[in-house]
Amino acid sequence: MKSIASMLAPFLVFGLVVFVHELGHFLAAKLAGVYAPVFSLGWGRRLFGVRRGETDYRVSLIPLGGYVRMATREDDAMAGIEGGADRGSLDPHERPADVAPGLWDPNAMAPFGPKAVPPDRWVENKSVPARVFILSAGVLMNILLTIVVSSWIFFSYGTYGATASLSPVVDSVTVGSAAAAAGVAPGDSIVAINRQPVQLWSEVLDRVGKASGQPVDVEVQRGTERISTTMTPRLTAVIDPQTGDSSMVPRIGVMVRNPRVPVGFVESIQYGTRATWSMTTNVASTLKGLVSGSISTKNLGGPIAIARTSVQAAKSGAETLWSLIAFLSINIAILNLVPIPVLDGGQILLVLAEAVKGKAFSGRAREAFARVGVLAVLALIILVTFNDLRAVFTR
């Protein structure tokens, strides 16, 4: 049963993050008075769903992403992308072949009926603030999801105390580290470094750090037995949680035992918000590194990598899986703000540019922008898929 749940984890991770993003666009469109006939998880032909009021809530054939179909003057062109057909050659009272009989309503508006959508319900006829609100709502919902999930994790599992003030009891040993080679085991207590007693974890870090890669004498207490050994600290990359900067410092390869501290409801929201901000800055730093070239594009992963990570997270427990959902959600939020025309950030930029220009761009100009955006996204998809396949075949 657990293995089945692990295999379903990618669908939970992808589905929830995409659902929340598209729900943001959908709710914002409804609030702005835009006609939104389709809310879909996936693209292409409709597999199944239910129609409630004006909207058909559906699951579609291609299980990548999703969309909210909004009324626009270019609605027929969008129908082809979403799995529908061009209505131009049909009798307005004739049911199109791509609309199931159960969805057709002679009193409804297109695409489920013969009535035309009023221009005041087209998305492009709404005010600039309303259109920006609709386009940014998906990102806002993903940020909110990250805060909610992170806060729930802190509320349910608590947080860790300050490591510097902890007793130096070993919780885990890094495979291949100096401590592992010396035989240090979880549960051991470090009692002395270079024959000087230690009582706090901060003292261990300080004395190992001052060794500068030179051998150190370490004494550990294991039950009633005291064991003396010598080990040489190895330079290890350590990331500053406040700045995100990485530095190389001497470490022997042990993690200190750090019991969880319960967190109240209000405090958990504070922790969740801070964790969301930390993840946001890390993602932004990664994007900056990719643009500057300091981070290789080989590090990028796609759907296969996310699916594999989701399965591993599910096997590790609910906390790890929900942490992955929070991290992926904030990634989706930040990446959608990249100013590529087919992404939310690019669409917002176009709306603001039209406002400054005083009139809408021509159909030819918008088509050119869209082509650039599609090519950029396709190039990214090819890159991450190549990275995924390379990882699979070179493991």
C-alpha positions in Angstrom: 0.0 0.0 0.0 2.8 2.4 0.9 4.5 1.7 -2.5 1.3 2.6 -4.3 1.0 5.8 -2.3 4.6 6.7 -3.2 3.9 6.1 -7.0 0.9 8.4 -6.7 3.0 11.2 -5.1 4.0 12.9 -8.4 0.3 13.3 -9.3 -0.4 14.9 -5.8 2.6 17.2 -6.1 2.0 18.3 -9.7 -1.8 18.3 -9.4 -2.0 20.4 -6.2 0.5 23.0 -7.2 -1.0 23.4 -10.7 -4.6 23.3 -9.3 -3.9 26.1 -6.8 -2.2 28.3 -9.5 -5.0 28.0 -12.0 -7.6 28.4 -9.2 -6.0 31.8 -8.5 -6.5 32.9 -12.2 -10.0 31.5 -12.2 -11.2 33.2 -9.0 -9.7 36.5 -10.1 -11.4 36.2 -13.5 -14.7 35.6 -11.7 -14.3 38.5 -9.4 -13.4 40.8 -12.4 -16.5 39.6 -14.3 -14.7 37.8 -17.1 -16.5 34.8 -18.6 -14.5 31.6 -17.8 -16.1 28.6 -19.4 -13.3 26.0 -18.8 -11.2 25.2 -15.8 -8.9 22.3 -16.8 -6.1 20.2 -15.2 -4.1 19.2 -18.3 -4.3 20.2 -21.9 -6.0 18.9 -25.1 -9.1 16.7 -25.3 -11.5 16.6 -22.4 -11.4 13.2 -20.6 -14.0 13.8 -17.9 -15.4 16.5 -15.7 -18.5 18.3 -14.5 -20.2 21.5 -15.7 -21.5 23.8 -13.0 -23.0 27.1 -13.9 -21.0 28.7 -16.7 -17.9 26.6 -16.2 -16.9 23.1 -17.2 -14.4 21.7 -14.6 -12.5 19.1 -16.4 -9.4 16.8 -16.6 -7.8 16.8 -20.0 -5.7 14.3 -22.0 -2.1 15.8 -21.6 -1.3 15.7 -17.9 1.1 18.7 -18.0 0.0 21.9 -16.3 -3.5 23.2 -16.8 -5.4 26.3 -17.9 -8.4 28.6 -17.4 -10.1 29.5 -20.6 -11.3 33.1 -20.5 -13.5 34.9 -23.0 -11.5 36.8 -25.5 -11.9 38.2 -29.0 -9.4 35.5 -30.1 -11.5 32.7 -28.6 -11.7 30.5 -31.7 -7.9 30.4 -32.0 -7.6 29.3 -28.4 -10.2 26.6 -28.9 -7.7 24.8 -31.3 -4.9 24.9 -28.7 -7.1 23.6 -26.0 -8.5 20.7 -28.0 -11.5 22.3 -29.5 -12.5 23.2 -33.0 -12.9 26.3 -35.1 -16.6 27.5 -34.8 -16.4 29.8 -37.8 -17.8 27.3 -40.3 -20.6 26.0 -38.1 -24.3 26.9 -37.8 -24.4 29.0 -34.6 -27.2 26.8 -33.3 -25.4 23.5 -34.2 -23.6 21.6 -31.5 -19.9 21.4 -32.4 -18.4 17.9 -32.6 -15.9 18.6 -29.8 -18.7 19.6 -27.4 -20.3 16.5 -25.6 -24.0 16.3 -25.8 -24.2 16.7 -22.0 -22.4 20.0 -22.2 -24.5 21.6 -24.9 -27.1 24.1 -23.7 -29.2 26.0 -26.3 -29.5 28.8 -23.7 -25.8 29.1 -22.9 -23.0 31.2 -24.2 -20.2 29.8 -26.4 -18.6 27.3 -26.4 -21.5 25.4 -24.8 -24.3 27.2 -26.5 -25.2 29.4 -29.4 -25.2 32.8 -27.6 -22.4 35.2 -28.2 -20.3 36.3 -25.2 -20.9 40.0 -24.4 -17.8 42.1 -25.2 -17.9 43.5 -21.6 -17.0 40.0 -20.4 -13.9 39.7 -22.6 -10.7 39.8 -20.6 -9.1 42.4 -22.9 -12.0 44.8 -22.3 -11.3 44.9 -18.5 -9.3 47.7 -16.9 -5.5 47.4 -16.6 -5.6 46.8 -12.8 -8.2 44.1 -13.3 -6.1 42.3 -16.0 -2.9 42.6 -13.9 -4.9 41.1 -11.0 -6.1 38.2 -13.1 -2.6 37.5 -14.5 -0.8 37.7 -11.1 -3.4 35.8 -9.1 -1.9 32.4 -9.9 1.5 33.5 -8.6 -0.2 35.0 -5.4 -2.0 31.7 -4.8 1.2 29.7 -5.1 2.9 32.0 -2.6 -0.1 31.6 -0.3 0.1 27.8 -0.7 3.8 27.8 0.3 3.0 29.9 3.4 0.1 27.7 4.4 2.0 24.4 3.9 5.1 25.7 5.6 3.1 27.0 8.5 1.3 23.7 8.8 4.6 21.8 8.9 5.9 24.0 11.7 2.6 23.7 13.6 2.4 19.9 13.2 6.1 19.0 13.7 7.6 21.9 15.6 11.0 23.5 14.9 14.5 22.8 15.8 16.3 24.7 18.5 19.5 26.8 18.1 22.2 24.3 17.3 25.0 26.3 19.0 23.5 25.8 22.5 22.8 22.1 22.1 24.6 19.2 23.9 27.1 17.6 21.5 25.2 14.3 21.1 25.6 12.8 17.6 22.4 12.3 15.7 23.8 11.1 12.4 27.1 10.5 10.7 27.8 11.5 7.1 28.8 8.5 4.9 32.4 8.7 3.9 33.3 11.5 6.4 36.2 11.6 8.9 33.8 10.7 11.7 32.5 7.7 9.8 36.1 6.5 9.1 36.9 6.9 12.9 33.9 4.8 13.9 31.7 7.5 15.4 28.1 6.3 15.7 24.7 8.0 16.3 24.1 8.4 20.0 27.7 9.0 20.9 28.5 12.1 23.0 31.5 14.2 22.1 33.2 15.0 25.4 36.6 16.4 24.4 38.4 17.9 21.5 42.3 17.9 21.7 42.0 16.9 25.3 39.9 20.0 26.2 36.4 19.2 27.6 33.4 20.3 25.6 29.8 20.7 26.8 28.1 22.5 23.9 27.9 21.9 20.2 29.2 25.4 19.6 32.4 24.5 21.3 32.8 21.5 19.0 32.3 23.6 15.9 34.7 26.3 17.2 37.6 23.8 17.9 37.1 21.8 14.8 37.0 25.0 12.8 40.3 26.2 14.3 42.0 23.0 13.3 42.1 24.2 9.7 42.2 20.7 8.3 44.8 19.4 10.8 44.2 16.2 12.7 42.3 16.5 16.0 42.0 14.2 18.9 38.3 13.5 19.7 36.9 11.7 22.7 33.4 10.3 22.6 31.2 8.7 25.3 29.4 5.6 24.3 27.3 4.4 27.2 29.8 3.6 30.0 32.7 3.5 27.5 35.0 6.4 26.6 36.6 6.1 23.2 39.5 8.2 21.9 40.2 8.6 18.2 42.0 10.9 15.8 40.4 12.4 12.7 41.2 15.0 10.1 38.3 17.5 9.4 37.4 17.9 5.7 36.5 21.2 4.0 32.7 21.2 3.6 30.4 23.7 1.9 28.2 25.4 4.4 25.4 27.8 3.5 24.6 30.8 5.6 20.7 30.6 6.2 20.5 34.4 6.5 22.5 35.4 3.4 22.4 32.2 1.3 26.2 32.6 0.9 28.3 29.4 0.7 31.7 28.9 2.3 34.2 26.1 2.9 34.8 25.2 6.5 36.4 22.2 8.3 33.9 19.6 9.4 34.2 16.1 10.8 30.8 14.9 9.3 28.4 14.6 12.2 24.9 16.1 12.8 24.0 17.1 16.3 20.9 15.7 17.9 18.3 18.5 17.8 14.9 17.7 19.4 11.9 19.4 18.0 10.4 22.3 19.9 6.6 22.7 19.8 5.3 25.8 17.9 2.0 27.6 18.6 -0.5 28.5 15.8 0.5 32.2 15.5 4.2 31.4 15.8 3.9 28.7 13.1 2.5 31.3 10.6 5.5 33.5 11.4 7.9 30.6 10.8 6.1 29.6 7.7 6.2 33.2 6.3 10.0 33.4 7.0 10.6 30.0 5.4 8.7 31.1 2.3 10.8 34.3 2.1 14.0 32.3 2.5 12.9 29.9 -0.3 12.0 32.9 -2.5 15.4 34.5 -2.2 17.1 31.1 -2.9 15.1 30.6 -6.1 15.8 34.2 -7.1 19.5 33.7 -6.4 19.5 30.5 -8.5 17.8 32.4 -11.4 20.4 35.1 -11.1 23.2 32.5 -11.2 21.7 30.8 -14.3 21.6 34.1 -16.1 25.1 35.2 -15.1 26.5 31.7 -15.8 27.8 31.1 -12.2 25.3 28.2 -12.0 25.3 25.5 -14.7 22.1 24.7 -16.6 23.0 21.1 -16.0 21.5 21.5 -12.5 18.0 22.1 -13.9 15.5 19.3 -13.6 12.2 18.7 -15.3 9.1 16.6 -14.8 11.0 13.3 -14.6 13.3 14.7 -11.9 10.3 16.1 -9.9 8.5 12.8 -10.2 11.5 10.9 -8.9 12.0 13.4 -6.1 8.2 13.1 -5.2 8.4 9.4 -4.9 11.5 9.6 -2.7 9.9 12.3 -0.6 6.7 10.2 -0.1 8.9 7.3 1.1 10.6 9.6 3.6 7.3 10.6 5.2 4.5 13.2 5.0 6.7 16.1 6.3 9.2 15.6 3.5 6.5 15.4 0.8 4.7 18.5 2.0 8.0 20.3 2.2 8.6 19.4 -1.5 5.1 20.7 -2.4 5.9 24.0 -0.7 9.2 24.3 -2.4 7.8 23.4 -5.8 4.9 25.9 -5.4 7.3 28.8 -4.7 9.4 27.8 -7.7 6.3 27.8 -9.9 5.4 31.3 -8.6 8.8 32.8 -9.2 9.3 31.2 -12.6 6.0 32.4 -13.8 7.1 36.0 -13.1 10.0 35.7 -15.7 9.1 38.2 -18.5 8.6 35.6 -21.2 5.4 36.4 -23.2 3.6 33.1 -22.7 4.2 33.2 -18.9 2.3 35.4 -16.4 5.2 37.8 -16.1 5.4 38.3 -19.8 1.6 38.8 -20.1 1.7 41.4 -17.3 4.5 43.2 -19.0 2.5 43.3 -22.3 -0.5 44.7 -20.5 1.5 47.4 -18.8 3.3 48.2 -22.1 -0.1 48.6 -23.8 -1.2 51.0 -21.0 1.9 53.1 -21.5 1.5 53.0 -25.3 -2.2 54.0 -25.1 -3.5 51.3 -27.3 -3.2 47.5 -27.8 -0.4 45.9 -29.8 -1.4 44.7 -33.3 -2.3 41.1 -33.8 0.9 40.6 -35.7 3.0 42.0 -32.9 1.3 39.9 -30.3 1.7 36.8 -32.4 5.5 37.6 -32.7 5.7 38.0 -28.9 3.9 34.7 -28.4 6.2 32.9 -30.9 9.3 34.1 -29.0 7.8 33.0 -25.8 6.8 29.6 -27.1 10.3 29.0 -28.5 11.9 30.0 -25.2 9.6 27.6 -23.2 10.2 24.8 -25.7 13.9 25.3 -25.4 13.7 25.1 -21.6 11.5 22.0 -21.9 14.1 20.3 -24.2 16.9 21.3 -21.8 15.4 20.0 -18.6 14.1 16.8 -20.4 17.7 16.2 -21.7 19.0 16.7 -18.1 16.4 14.3 -16.7 17.2 11.6 -19.3 20.9 12.0 -18.7 20.4 11.6 -15.0 18.4 8.5 -15.5 20.9 6.8 -17.8 24.0 7.8 -15.9 22.9 7.0 -12.4 
